[in-house]
Amino acid sequence: MNSGILRQMRPTFVYALLGVVFMFVAPNVLQLFTIINLTTAIALAVLALSLALIWGYGGILCFGQVAFFGLGAYVYTISAINFGGSTWAILMSVLVTSAFAAALGYFIFYGRVSDVYLGVITLTVTLIFFSLIRRTSGPEYKIGNALLGGFNGVSSPPINLPWNTSSFLFPEQVFYVAISALILCYVFVGWLVNTKFGRVCVAIRENELRAELLGYDIRAYKLGIFTIGAGIAAIGGVLFCNGVGRITPDVFNLYNAALTIIWVIVGGRGTLIGPVGATFALFYLTSALGGQTVLNNNLVLGVILIIFVLLVPKGVAPTIIDRVNARRRKVPTRARRRRSSRAEGTQ
């Protein structure tokens, strides 16, 4: 890692360090129920991070990112039941999901499918998963020893120690695994977008034709970032089914697909910390609204989306960054004016 990338990654390291501090402080000050809910929120934040990568930096608006999220959770659960442990199941989840995304992306990008149809295709794939898995409730629908369970879902085996398949992690320990995974994914994505690969992806996002005329194979770059984003989403799916304890077809529903888009829009497309922070904020907002019957969650989320699209189109994080940079530019200007006024006064 060269010095230029390290300088650009300073904000990433700062946020990662804050995450490490929170990882050690939270279990000592929060109750167990809160820690379990926080683990679920962390898993969803990994999902938001994956979409922030492929949409914010790759320019690929994927309406079906939850397809990779849910597929990763199901592959992990089925593999863990058949393998009798979670170590190889986690690896299998990431590999199978990435391979599926690579196959899907190959036909999309090398078929020159436009952005609008790409969104429709990915959303359709998500709804196909939702419809198919709901119909697998019979005893004949199983993969190895794992019954798919239909709309009831299937219980997910907890994560175990790699060297001892009979030693399972408690919820507090799963929290450590989840937040460590989020921090590592965040640092990895922060590094990736600052490499040549990431810069080319941003150039393709800004102007595909110009990037192609410069000699870059835009299809290969899009396929690469699309596949990497799917692998990260699969990690989120593994964390999610461990936090909840089971996985159901509802993970593929339209509500979750739209919610992921909202997280990125509210947090700020083109940033990484924005969508992650928006995920936590909206997760706890919807949890709080779930305890009352006056306001509908979908209505509140719809209003929030409209407000941010109209009033804060860049999202929270880019807007804050722009204001901070504007203030920094004003400070030298004010200093120069003061010095000039003092010089005029001495003449």
C-alpha positions, 0 to 999 in steps of 0.5 A: 500500500503506497503512501498516496493511498494511505493519505487518502485513507486517513478518514477511513482509518479514523472511522475504523478506529472509532468502530474498534473503540465502540466494539470494546465499550458497547458490551460493557454499557449495553444490555444483552437485548440491545447487543443482539439488536445491534448485531442485526443492525451491523449485518444490515450496515454491511449490506448497505456498504456493499450497495454503497460500493457498487452504486456509489463508486461503480454507478450500478444501481442494483435494486436487488442487492438483498438477493445476494444478502439473502442468498449468502444467508441461505447458503451459509445455513444450508452449508453449516447444517450439512458440514456440521460447522460454520467455518467452511459454511462462511467461505461457501456462502461468499464463494457461491454468492460471488459466483452467482453474481459473476454469472448474472453480471456477465450476461448483464454487462457483456450483454450491454444491458442499460442501467434501467433494465439492470435495475429491473433484472436484479429486482426480478431476480430478488422477487424470484428468490422470494417466490420460489423459496416460499414454495419449499415447505414440503419435506421433499424440499431439502438440500442434503440434511437441510430442509428449506422450510418454505415461508417458515424459513430454517434455523441457522446454526450459530458460528462456532470456533474454527478449531472446535465445531462443538464450541458455539459463540454466545450473542456477545461474542457474535457481536464482536465477530459482526462488528469486526467484519464490518470494520474489515469490510469498511477498510477493505472497501476504503482501500479498494476505491482508492486503488487504480481499480476503484479510480477507473470504476469512478471514471466509468461511473462519470462517463462510460464512453470516455473511459472506454475510449481511453482503452478500459474494458468497462464491462470487466470493471463493472463485473468486478465491482459487482461481484465484489459487492455481492460477496460483501453482501453475503457476509452481511447475510451470514451475520444477519442469520446469526443475529436473528437465529434463522432465515426466511424468504422475507429477506428477499421481499420488496420492502427490504430491497427498497430499504437498502436503496433508502439507506444509501440515498439518505447517507449519501451516494459516493461515500462509505460512512454515510450509508453505514450511519444511515442504516443504524439511524433508520434501523433504530427509527423503524424499531422505535416506530414499531412500538406504536400504532399511530404512524405507519413505518412505510409512510415514515420511510417514504416521507424521509426519502422524499425529504432527502431527495428534494432537500438533501439530494447529496445525502447527509455525509456529502452535505456535511463534508461540503459545509466543512470544506466551505468553512475551511475555505472561508477561514483563510479568506477572512485572515487575508482580509484582516491582514490587509485591513491592518496593513491599510490602517498602518499606512 
